[in-house]
C-alpha cells in the first residue's frame, strides 16, 4: 500500500447526518440463515460509534454473485435478525439499494437508526463502477465510510465510486486491518519471517516475488513447495506440482538470494499413495520419495527447522496451509507450526499476522486463530496487499483526504 493520510472516522462530524457505510456482509449461509457471524461482529464498532454520535446509518453491502440481476436467494434480508440481535437494537431493511423504496426508507430514519440496503450487486452498475449508479447511492448520504477492507481490492461503485462523491472516511474495522498489515510488512520489528503455503505457485507468483524483497526469511510449504523441490532436482513422485513453472520457481529463488532473503523449503516430507483420511503414510527424505507416492505434509525435521525460524523471528506473516490440512493426519505440520506461533505470541515474543481464506480455516482448525496478533478475513484484498498492489478502495480514501474532500 502506498503511504498517505486517510481521514479516520473519529474526525467526522456525524450528528444528524446520513452516513453511508460500506460493510462486508458476504457471510456464510446455511438453509437461509447466517452460519458464521464473524463479519457482522467486525462491523459493530463502526456502527455503534456512529449511532452513539447521532448518525443515521445506512449500510451498503454485497452478497454472492448475482451478476447484476435480482436473485432472492442472494438477498441480504437474512442478515437483519442476527445483526439486530448483535446490536441490541432493530435494524431496518430496504428491498432496494437505489430508487423510490430506498429513498423513502432513508427519509424515515431518525438519529441513531440503522438501515441495511439490499444487495448492491443486484445492479450491473455496482461491479461496473458506473458513475450514474454511484451517484444514486451517494444521493442517499451526506458522508461515506468504508469499513470493508475485504472489498477494498475491487473498484466498484460502493467501494470506490461513492467515495469520490462524498466526504470519505475509514471505518474502525478498516483502520484496524490497515494498521496491523502495515505494521507487519511495511514497518516491522525484525527479523521478519513469512510463511507461505497453498496448492499452486501460479496463484502466488506476485506474492512471492514481493515478499522476497521485504522479509528476512521465507518458508514455502504446502503443495506449492513441491514445484520448488522439483526445480531443485528432487523427484517428487506423483505429488501435485507445476512442471511448467520450474523456471519461475528458480527465478523466485534467485530473486531471494539477490535480496538477501533466506528461502526455506521442506527438508523431509510425509508421503502417501492416496489422498484420503488416515491413509497409510510415512516420513521420507527428499531422496526417498517413490514414483507412486505423493507429498501431503511437511515432515518433523522440517517443522523443527521452521520452529527455529519462528523462535528467532520478531514478526511473522502467514498465508496458506503447509499440507493437506483438511484431512487427518496431513494436518499435523500446519497445526504444530500454528500452535508454536500462537505460543510465541502469547509469550509476547512475536507479532503474527495471518490472512487468506484457507489460512483462516487452517488456524481455526488448529484452534489458535484467536491467539494470533491479527487474523484477516479479507481473502483477496489481504493477498493483493501482500503482493504490494494498490487497493482501489484504500487509494480513493487517500486521494480524497489529500484533496480535502474527506474533511
Sine and cosine of phi, psi and omega as CSV:
sin_phi,cos_phi,sin_psi,cos_psi,sin_omega,cos_omega
0.00,0.00,0.58,-0.82,0.02,-1.00
-0.98,0.20,0.39,-0.92,0.04,-1.00
-0.97,0.24,0.27,-0.96,0.04,-1.00
0.65,-0.76,0.59,-0.81,-0.05,-1.00
-0.94,0.35,0.60,-0.80,0.13,-0.99
-0.84,-0.55,0.71,-0.70,0.03,-1.00
-0.93,0.37,0.79,-0.61,-0.03,-1.00
-0.99,-0.12,0.44,-0.90,-0.08,-1.00
-0.80,0.61,-0.64,0.77,-0.06,-1.00
-0.88,0.47,-0.30,0.95,0.00,-1.00
-1.00,0.09,-0.19,0.98,-0.11,-0.99
-0.99,0.12,0.57,-0.82,0.14,-0.99
-0.99,-0.13,0.96,-0.30,-0.20,-0.98
-0.91,-0.42,-0.14,0.99,-0.07,-1.00
-0.86,0.51,0.82,-0.58,0.01,-1.00
0.97,0.25,0.02,1.00,-0.05,-1.00
-1.00,-0.09,0.48,-0.88,0.13,-0.99
-1.00,0.05,0.88,-0.47,-0.09,-1.00
-0.90,-0.43,0.91,-0.42,0.08,-1.00
-0.99,0.16,0.82,-0.57,-0.03,-1.00
-0.86,-0.52,0.89,-0.45,0.08,-1.00
-0.99,0.12,0.91,-0.42,-0.01,-1.00
-0.89,-0.45,0.22,-0.98,0.09,-1.00
-0.95,-0.31,0.99,-0.16,0.05,-1.00
-0.93,-0.36,0.44,0.90,0.07,-1.00
-0.99,0.16,0.95,0.32,-0.20,-0.98
-0.99,-0.11,0.41,-0.91,0.08,-1.00
-0.90,0.43,0.68,-0.73,0.03,-1.00
-0.84,-0.54,0.55,-0.83,0.11,-0.99
-0.64,-0.77,0.86,-0.51,-0.01,-1.00
0.81,0.58,0.67,0.74,0.08,-1.00
0.98,0.21,0.14,0.99,0.01,-1.00
-0.81,-0.58,0.47,-0.88,0.04,-1.00
-0.92,0.39,0.84,-0.54,-0.04,-1.00
-0.99,-0.17,-0.23,0.97,0.04,-1.00
-0.56,-0.83,0.92,-0.39,-0.10,-1.00
-0.99,-0.11,0.33,0.94,-0.04,-1.00
-0.82,0.57,-0.72,0.70,-0.04,-1.00
-0.95,0.32,-0.49,0.87,0.10,-1.00
-0.91,0.42,-0.70,0.72,-0.01,-1.00
-0.89,0.45,-0.58,0.82,-0.04,-1.00
-0.92,0.38,-0.39,0.92,0.00,-1.00
-1.00,0.09,-0.24,0.97,-0.10,-0.99
-0.86,0.51,-0.73,0.69,-0.05,-1.00
-0.83,0.55,-0.67,0.74,0.00,-1.00
-0.92,0.38,-0.72,0.69,0.01,-1.00
-0.87,0.49,-0.71,0.71,-0.03,-1.00
-0.93,0.37,-0.58,0.81,0.06,-1.00
-0.89,0.46,-0.69,0.72,-0.03,-1.00
-0.92,0.40,-0.72,0.69,-0.02,-1.00
-0.91,0.41,-0.59,0.80,0.00,-1.00
-0.94,0.35,-0.32,0.95,0.05,-1.00
-0.98,-0.21,0.29,0.96,0.15,-0.99
0.99,0.16,0.34,0.94,0.02,-1.00
-0.99,0.13,0.35,-0.94,0.16,-0.99
-0.98,-0.22,0.95,-0.30,-0.21,-0.98
-1.00,-0.05,0.82,-0.57,-0.01,-1.00
-0.86,-0.51,0.92,-0.39,-0.12,-0.99
-1.00,-0.04,0.77,-0.64,0.08,-1.00
-0.94,-0.33,0.71,-0.70,0.01,-1.00
-0.35,-0.94,0.32,-0.95,0.13,-0.99
-0.90,-0.44,0.27,-0.96,0.10,-1.00
-0.54,-0.84,0.82,-0.57,0.06,-1.00
0.93,0.38,-0.40,-0.92,-0.03,-1.00
-0.74,-0.67,0.94,0.33,-0.02,-1.00
-0.96,0.26,-0.12,0.99,0.10,-0.99
0.85,0.52,0.71,0.71,0.13,-0.99
0.98,0.20,0.19,0.98,0.00,-1.00
-0.81,-0.58,0.50,-0.87,0.06,-1.00
-0.93,0.37,0.81,-0.59,0.02,-1.00
-0.67,-0.74,0.97,-0.26,-0.11,-0.99
-0.87,0.49,-0.39,0.92,0.03,-1.00
-0.95,0.31,-0.22,0.98,0.01,-1.00
-0.88,-0.47,0.50,0.87,0.06,-1.00
-0.97,0.24,0.47,-0.88,0.07,-1.00
-1.00,0.05,0.00,1.00,-0.05,-1.00
-0.82,0.57,-0.61,0.79,0.02,-1.00
-0.88,0.47,-0.24,0.97,0.00,-1.00
-0.97,0.24,-0.41,0.91,-0.13,-0.99
-0.84,0.55,-0.78,0.63,-0.07,-1.00
-0.88,0.47,-0.80,0.61,-0.01,-1.00
-0.91,0.41,-0.56,0.83,0.02,-1.00
-0.93,0.37,-0.66,0.75,0.04,-1.00
-0.87,0.49,-0.66,0.75,0.00,-1.00
-0.91,0.41,-0.67,0.74,0.01,-1.00
-0.91,0.41,-0.62,0.79,-0.01,-1.00
-0.98,0.19,-0.39,0.92,-0.06,-1.00
0.96,0.27,0.37,0.93,0.01,-1.00
-0.45,-0.89,0.50,-0.87,-0.03,-1.00
-0.89,0.45,0.62,-0.78,0.10,-1.00
-0.93,-0.38,0.78,-0.63,0.03,-1.00
-0.99,0.13,0.30,-0.95,-0.02,-1.00
-0.69,-0.73,0.69,-0.73,0.11,-0.99
-0.92,-0.39,0.78,-0.63,-0.03,-1.00
-0.97,0.26,-0.03,1.00,0.11,-0.99
-0.74,-0.67,0.48,-0.88,0.08,-1.00
-0.99,-0.16,-0.28,0.96,0.14,-0.99
-0.63,-0.77,0.33,-0.94,0.02,-1.00
0.96,-0.27,-0.15,-0.99,-0.12,-0.99
-0.89,0.46,-0.62,0.78,-0.04,-1.00
-0.90,0.43,-0.72,0.69,0.00,-1.00
-0.95,0.33,-0.60,0.80,0.05,-1.00
-0.84,0.54,-0.71,0.70,-0.02,-1.00
-0.91,0.41,-0.69,0.73,-0.01,-1.00
-0.88,0.48,-0.66,0.75,0.01,-1.00
-0.93,0.38,-0.64,0.77,-0.04,-1.00
-0.91,0.42,-0.38,0.92,-0.03,-1.00
-1.00,-0.01,-0.01,1.00,-0.02,-1.00
-0.96,0.28,0.60,-0.80,0.15,-0.99
-0.95,-0.30,0.23,-0.97,0.04,-1.00
-0.84,0.54,0.75,-0.66,0.01,-1.00
1.00,-0.02,-0.09,1.00,0.02,-1.00
-0.98,0.19,0.37,-0.93,0.03,-1.00
-0.79,-0.61,0.75,-0.66,-0.01,-1.00
-0.78,-0.63,0.76,-0.65,0.10,-0.99
-0.97,-0.24,0.81,-0.58,0.05,-1.00
-1.00,0.03,0.44,-0.90,0.00,-1.00
-0.90,0.43,0.34,-0.94,-0.02,-1.00
-0.63,0.78,0.90,-0.43,0.00,-1.00
-0.90,0.43,-0.41,0.91,-0.02,-1.00
-0.98,0.19,0.05,1.00,0.16,-0.99
-0.95,0.31,-0.11,0.99,-0.01,-1.00
-0.87,-0.50,0.72,-0.69,0.01,-1.00
-0.89,0.46,-0.43,0.90,-0.03,-1.00
-0.91,0.41,-0.33,0.94,-0.01,-1.00
-0.91,0.40,-0.88,0.47,-0.06,-1.00
-0.95,0.31,-0.39,0.92,0.05,-1.00
-0.99,0.17,-0.13,0.99,-0.08,-1.00
0.79,0.61,0.72,0.70,-0.04,-1.00
-0.93,0.36,0.81,-0.59,-0.05,-1.00
-0.85,0.53,-0.58,0.81,0.00,-1.00
-0.92,0.40,-0.69,0.72,0.03,-1.00
-0.91,0.41,-0.67,0.74,0.05,-1.00
-0.86,0.51,-0.62,0.78,0.03,-1.00
-0.91,0.41,-0.61,0.79,0.04,-1.00
-0.90,0.43,-0.66,0.75,0.05,-1.00
-0.91,0.42,-0.72,0.69,-0.05,-1.00
-0.88,0.48,-0.52,0.85,-0.02,-1.00
-0.90,0.43,-0.30,0.95,-0.01,-1.00
-0.99,0.15,-0.24,0.97,-0.11,-0.99
-0.75,-0.66,0.22,-0.98,0.10,-1.00
-0.97,-0.24,-0.46,0.89,0.00,-1.00
-0.70,-0.72,0.35,-0.94,0.04,-1.00
-0.80,-0.60,0.69,-0.72,0.07,-1.00
-0.78,-0.62,0.81,-0.59,0.10,-0.99
-0.99,-0.15,0.88,-0.48,0.01,-1.00
-0.84,-0.54,0.36,0.93,-0.08,-1.00
-0.84,-0.54,0.99,0.15,0.06,-1.00
-0.84,0.54,-0.58,0.81,-0.06,-1.00
-0.90,0.43,-0.32,0.95,0.04,-1.00
-0.95,-0.30,0.10,1.00,-0.12,-0.99
-0.96,0.29,-0.24,0.97,0.02,-1.00
-1.00,0.07,0.03,1.00,0.03,-1.00
-0.94,-0.34,0.77,-0.64,0.08,-1.00
-1.00,0.00,0.96,0.28,0.01,-1.00
-0.98,-0.22,0.19,-0.98,-0.05,-1.00
-0.87,0.50,-0.67,0.75,-0.07,-1.00
-0.99,0.14,-0.20,0.98,-0.01,-1.00
-0.95,-0.31,-0.41,0.91,-0.08,-1.00
-0.76,-0.65,-0.72,0.69,-0.06,-1.00
-0.88,0.48,-0.75,0.66,-0.03,-1.00
-0.89,0.45,-0.56,0.83,-0.04,-1.00
-0.90,0.44,-0.33,0.94,0.04,-1.00
-1.00,0.09,-0.19,0.98,-0.13,-0.99
-0.94,-0.33,-0.22,0.98,-0.02,-1.00
-0.72,-0.70,0.37,-0.93,0.18,-0.98
-0.82,0.58,0.80,-0.60,-0.19,-0.98
-0.87,-0.50,0.66,-0.75,-0.07,-1.00
-0.70,-0.72,0.38,-0.92,0.10,-1.00
-1.00,-0.01,0.75,-0.66,0.05,-1.00
-0.97,0.25,0.12,-0.99,-0.09,-1.00
-0.92,0.39,-0.63,0.77,0.02,-1.00
-0.93,0.38,-0.65,0.76,0.03,-1.00
-0.89,0.45,-0.68,0.73,0.02,-1.00
-0.87,0.49,-0.70,0.71,-0.04,-1.00
-0.89,0.46,-0.69,0.72,0.00,-1.00
-0.88,0.47,-0.74,0.67,-0.02,-1.00
-0.89,0.46,-0.67,0.74,-0.02,-1.00
-0.88,0.47,-0.67,0.74,-0.04,-1.00
-0.95,0.32,-0.71,0.70,-0.03,-1.00
-0.94,0.35,-0.55,0.84,0.04,-1.00
-0.92,0.39,-0.69,0.73,0.00,-1.00
-0.90,0.43,-0.52,0.85,-0.07,-1.00
-0.97,0.24,-0.57,0.82,-0.11,-0.99
-0.87,-0.49,-0.48,0.88,-0.08,-1.00
-1.00,-0.05,-0.47,0.88,0.02,-1.00
-0.56,-0.83,0.85,0.52,-0.12,-0.99
-1.00,0.09,0.36,-0.93,0.23,-0.97
-0.99,0.15,0.77,-0.64,-0.09,-1.00
-0.98,-0.22,0.38,-0.93,0.14,0.99
-0.93,0.37,0.58,-0.81,0.02,-1.00
-0.95,-0.31,0.84,-0.54,-0.01,-1.00
-0.92,-0.39,0.72,-0.70,0.14,-0.99
-0.92,-0.39,0.71,-0.71,0.09,-1.00
-0.91,-0.42,0.89,-0.45,-0.04,-1.00
-0.82,-0.57,0.82,-0.57,0.04,-1.00
-0.78,-0.62,-0.30,-0.95,-0.03,-1.00
0.90,-0.44,-0.07,-1.00,-0.16,-0.99
-1.00,0.04,-0.68,0.73,-0.22,-0.98
-0.80,-0.60,0.70,-0.71,0.14,-0.99
-0.90,0.43,-0.59,0.81,-0.11,-0.99
-0.85,0.53,-0.49,0.87,-0.01,-1.00
-1.00,0.06,-0.13,0.99,-0.10,-0.99
-0.73,-0.68,0.42,0.91,0.02,-1.00
-0.88,0.48,-0.77,0.64,-0.01,-1.00
-0.88,0.47,-0.63,0.78,0.01,-1.00
-0.87,0.49,-0.77,0.64,-0.06,-1.00
-0.91,0.41,-0.66,0.75,0.00,-1.00
-0.91,0.42,-0.55,0.84,0.04,-1.00
-0.97,0.25,-0.67,0.74,-0.07,-1.00
-0.90,0.44,-0.61,0.79,-0.06,-1.00
-0.91,0.42,-0.30,0.95,0.06,-1.00
-1.00,0.00,-0.13,0.99,-0.11,-0.99
-0.92,-0.39,-0.56,0.83,-0.19,-0.98
-0.97,-0.25,0.33,-0.94,0.05,-1.00
-0.99,0.14,-0.58,0.81,0.03,-1.00
-0.65,-0.76,0.59,-0.80,0.03,-1.00
-0.76,-0.65,0.88,-0.47,0.08,-1.00
-0.99,-0.16,0.81,-0.59,0.04,-1.00
-0.95,-0.32,0.85,-0.53,0.00,-1.00
-0.77,-0.64,-0.23,-0.97,-0.02,-1.00
0.94,0.33,-0.14,-0.99,-0.02,-1.00
-0.90,0.44,-0.44,0.90,0.00,-1.00
-0.90,0.44,-0.44,0.90,0.04,-1.00
-0.91,0.42,-0.44,0.90,0.00,-1.00
-0.88,0.48,-0.58,0.81,0.02,-1.00
-0.91,0.41,-0.63,0.78,0.05,-1.00
-0.92,0.39,-0.66,0.75,0.03,-1.00
-0.89,0.46,-0.69,0.72,0.02,-1.00
-0.89,0.46,-0.60,0.80,0.02,-1.00
-0.91,0.42,-0.42,0.91,0.04,-1.00
-1.00,-0.02,0.13,0.99,0.07,-1.00
1.00,-0.06,0.12,0.99,0.02,-1.00
-0.98,0.20,0.73,-0.69,0.11,-0.99
-0.99,0.15,0.95,-0.30,-0.10,-1.00
-1.00,-0.05,0.24,0.97,0.06,-1.00
0.88,0.47,-0.72,-0.69,0.00,-1.00
-0.98,-0.18,0.43,0.90,0.03,-1.00
-0.90,0.44,0.56,-0.83,0.12,-0.99
-0.87,0.49,0.85,-0.53,0.10,-0.99
-0.34,-0.94,0.07,-1.00,-0.08,-1.00
-0.86,-0.51,1.00,-0.02,-0.06,-1.00
-0.85,0.53,-0.50,0.86,-0.03,-1.00
-0.97,0.23,-0.08,1.00,-0.01,-1.00
-0.92,-0.40,0.31,0.95,0.03,-1.00
-0.89,0.46,-0.63,0.78,0.04,-1.00
-0.90,0.43,-0.64,0.77,0.04,-1.00
-0.90,0.45,-0.66,0.75,0.03,-1.00
-0.87,0.49,-0.66,0.75,0.03,-1.00
-0.91,0.41,-0.61,0.79,0.04,-1.00
-0.89,0.46,-0.65,0.76,0.01,-1.00
-0.92,0.40,-0.66,0.75,0.03,-1.00
-0.90,0.43,-0.62,0.79,0.04,-1.00
-0.92,0.38,-0.64,0.77,0.03,-1.00
-0.90,0.43,-0.60,0.80,0.03,-1.00
-0.90,0.43,-0.71,0.70,0.00,-1.00
-0.89,0.46,-0.66,0.75,0.00,-1.00
-0.90,0.44,-0.58,0.82,-0.04,-1.00
-1.00,0.07,-0.08,1.00,-0.03,-1.00
0.97,0.22,0.39,0.92,0.04,-1.00
-0.99,-0.11,0.79,-0.61,0.04,-1.00
-0.99,0.14,0.91,-0.41,-0.01,-1.00
-1.00,-0.09,0.85,-0.53,-0.07,-1.00
-0.95,-0.30,0.70,-0.72,0.03,-1.00
-0.81,-0.58,0.29,-0.96,0.04,-1.00
-0.82,0.57,0.65,-0.76,0.06,-1.00
-0.99,-0.13,-0.49,0.87,0.11,-0.99
-0.58,-0.82,0.28,-0.96,-0.14,-0.99
-0.63,-0.78,0.32,-0.95,0.13,-0.99
-0.98,-0.22,0.83,-0.55,-0.07,-1.00
-0.87,-0.50,0.42,-0.91,0.07,-1.00
-0.48,-0.88,0.27,-0.96,0.00,-1.00
-1.00,-0.02,-0.19,0.98,0.03,-1.00
-0.52,-0.86,0.51,-0.86,0.02,-1.00
-0.99,-0.10,1.00,-0.06,0.09,-1.00
-0.43,-0.90,0.38,-0.93,-0.06,-1.00
-0.84,0.54,0.71,-0.70,0.06,-1.00
0.85,0.52,0.48,0.88,0.06,-1.00
-0.91,0.41,0.47,-0.88,0.07,-1.00
-0.87,0.49,0.74,-0.67,-0.05,-1.00
-0.57,-0.82,0.19,-0.98,0.07,-1.00
-0.47,-0.88,0.33,-0.95,0.10,-1.00
-1.00,0.01,0.74,-0.67,-0.04,-1.00
-0.75,-0.66,0.57,-0.82,0.18,-0.98
-0.96,0.30,0.23,-0.97,-0.07,-1.00
-0.92,0.40,-0.32,0.95,0.02,-1.00
-0.98,-0.20,0.25,0.97,-0.07,-1.00
-0.86,-0.51,0.23,0.97,-0.07,-1.00
-0.99,0.12,0.85,-0.53,-0.01,-1.00
-0.97,0.24,0.39,-0.92,-0.04,-1.00
-0.88,0.48,-0.47,0.88,-0.04,-1.00
-0.98,-0.18,0.26,0.97,0.02,-1.00
-0.95,-0.31,0.43,-0.90,0.05,-1.00
-0.81,-0.59,0.59,-0.81,0.04,-1.00
-0.98,0.19,0.81,-0.58,-0.05,-1.00
-0.82,-0.57,-0.11,0.99,0.03,-1.00
-0.25,-0.97,0.26,-0.96,0.13,-0.99
-0.97,0.25,0.51,-0.86,0.05,-1.00
-1.00,0.07,0.15,-0.99,-0.06,-1.00
-0.89,0.46,-0.60,0.80,0.02,-1.00
-0.91,0.41,-0.58,0.81,0.03,-1.00
-0.91,0.41,-0.71,0.71,0.00,-1.00
-0.91,0.41,-0.60,0.80,0.07,-1.00
-0.88,0.47,-0.69,0.72,0.01,-1.00
-0.91,0.42,-0.64,0.77,0.04,-1.00
-0.91,0.42,-0.65,0.76,0.03,-1.00
-0.86,0.50,-0.61,0.79,0.05,-1.00
-0.88,0.47,-0.66,0.75,0.02,-1.00
-0.92,0.38,-0.64,0.77,0.04,-1.00
-0.89,0.46,-0.67,0.74,-0.04,-1.00
-0.90,0.44,-0.56,0.83,-0.03,-1.00
-1.00,0.05,-0.17,0.99,-0.03,-1.00
-1.00,0.10,0.44,-0.90,0.11,-0.99
-0.97,-0.25,-0.46,0.89,0.00,-1.00
-0.69,-0.73,0.62,-0.79,-0.01,-1.00
-0.70,-0.71,0.68,-0.73,0.13,-0.99
-0.87,-0.49,0.77,-0.64,-0.11,-0.99
-0.81,-0.59,0.76,-0.64,0.11,-0.99
-0.60,-0.80,0.92,-0.38,0.10,-0.99
0.98,-0.21,0.59,-0.81,0.02,-1.00
-0.96,0.27,0.31,-0.95,-0.08,-1.00
-0.99,-0.13,-0.02,1.00,0.01,-1.00
-0.23,-0.97,-0.18,-0.98,0.03,-1.00
-0.98,0.20,0.94,0.34,-0.20,-0.98
-0.92,0.40,-0.28,0.96,-0.01,-1.00
-0.93,0.37,-0.28,0.96,-0.06,-1.00
-0.83,-0.55,0.79,-0.61,0.13,-0.99
-0.95,0.31,0.71,-0.70,0.14,0.99
-0.98,-0.21,0.32,0.95,-0.09,-1.00
-0.99,0.15,0.20,0.98,0.11,-0.99
-1.00,-0.09,-0.05,1.00,-0.14,-0.99
-0.86,0.51,-0.76,0.65,-0.04,-1.00
-0.87,0.49,-0.72,0.69,0.00,-1.00
-0.88,0.47,-0.72,0.69,-0.03,-1.00
-0.89,0.46,-0.74,0.67,-0.05,-1.00
-0.90,0.44,-0.69,0.72,0.01,-1.00
-0.91,0.42,-0.68,0.73,-0.02,-1.00
-0.90,0.43,-0.64,0.77,0.00,-1.00
-0.94,0.35,-0.54,0.84,0.06,-1.00
-0.93,0.37,-0.66,0.75,0.08,-1.00
-0.86,0.51,-0.73,0.68,-0.03,-1.00
-0.86,0.51,-0.65,0.76,0.01,-1.00
-0.91,0.42,-0.65,0.76,0.02,-1.00
-0.90,0.43,-0.59,0.81,0.04,-1.00
-0.92,0.38,-0.70,0.72,0.02,-1.00
-0.88,0.48,-0.54,0.84,0.03,-1.00
-0.99,0.16,0.02,1.00,0.01,-1.00
0.87,0.49,0.59,0.81,0.03,-1.00
-0.93,-0.38,0.01,1.00,-0.06,-1.00
-0.46,-0.89,0.66,-0.75,0.19,-0.98
-0.98,-0.21,0.86,-0.51,-0.08,-1.00
-0.81,-0.58,0.86,-0.51,0.02,-1.00
-0.88,-0.47,0.75,-0.66,-0.04,-1.00
-0.73,-0.69,0.40,-0.92,0.04,-1.00
-0.18,-0.98,0.24,-0.97,-0.07,-1.00
0.94,-0.33,0.60,-0.80,-0.11,-0.99
-0.81,0.58,-0.80,0.60,0.00,-1.00
-0.91,0.42,-0.53,0.85,0.00,-1.00
-0.90,0.43,-0.74,0.68,0.01,-1.00
-0.87,0.50,-0.70,0.72,0.03,-1.00
-0.87,0.49,-0.68,0.73,-0.03,-1.00
-0.91,0.40,-0.66,0.75,-0.01,-1.00
-0.94,0.33,-0.58,0.82,0.10,-1.00
-0.91,0.42,-0.65,0.76,0.03,-1.00
-0.87,0.49,-0.61,0.79,0.03,-1.00
-0.98,0.18,-0.17,0.99,0.03,-1.00
0.97,0.25,0.41,0.91,-0.10,-1.00
-0.79,-0.61,0.11,0.99,-0.04,-1.00
-0.82,0.57,-0.60,0.80,-0.01,-1.00
-0.96,0.28,-0.18,0.98,-0.02,-1.00
-1.00,-0.09,-0.31,0.95,0.07,-1.00
-0.93,0.38,0.44,-0.90,0.02,-1.00
-0.84,0.54,-0.69,0.72,0.03,-1.00
-0.40,-0.92,0.72,-0.70,0.08,-1.00
-0.85,-0.53,0.89,-0.45,-0.01,-1.00
-1.00,0.09,0.71,-0.71,0.10,-1.00
-0.99,-0.17,0.26,0.97,-0.16,-0.99
-0.97,0.24,-0.30,0.95,0.06,-1.00
0.89,0.45,-0.92,-0.40,-0.08,-1.00
-0.85,0.53,-0.64,0.77,-0.01,-1.00
-0.91,0.41,-0.65,0.76,0.02,-1.00
-0.90,0.43,-0.68,0.74,-0.01,-1.00
-0.90,0.43,-0.69,0.72,0.01,-1.00
-0.92,0.40,-0.56,0.83,0.08,-1.00
-0.90,0.44,-0.69,0.73,0.04,-1.00
-0.88,0.47,-0.49,0.87,0.01,-1.00
-0.98,0.22,-0.12,0.99,0.00,-1.00
1.00,0.10,0.24,0.97,-0.03,-1.00
-1.00,0.07,0.45,-0.89,0.09,-1.00
-0.97,0.23,0.63,-0.78,0.04,-1.00
-0.97,-0.25,0.89,-0.45,-0.09,-1.00
-0.80,0.60,-0.63,0.78,-0.01,-1.00
-0.92,0.38,-0.41,0.91,0.06,-1.00
-1.00,0.05,-0.69,0.73,-0.05,-1.00
-0.88,0.48,-0.60,0.80,0.00,-1.00
-0.92,0.40,-0.53,0.85,0.07,-1.00
-0.92,0.38,-0.60,0.80,0.05,-1.00
-0.91,0.42,-0.70,0.71,-0.06,-1.00
-0.90,0.43,-0.70,0.72,-0.01,-1.00
-0.93,0.37,-0.55,0.83,0.05,-1.00
-0.92,0.40,-0.67,0.74,-0.03,-1.00
-0.93,0.36,-0.52,0.85,-0.01,-1.00
-0.99,0.13,-0.20,0.98,0.01,-1.00
1.00,-0.05,-0.07,1.00,-0.03,-1.00
-0.97,0.23,-0.19,0.98,0.04,-1.00
-1.00,0.01,0.11,0.99,-0.05,-1.00
-0.98,-0.20,0.00,0.00,0.00,0.00
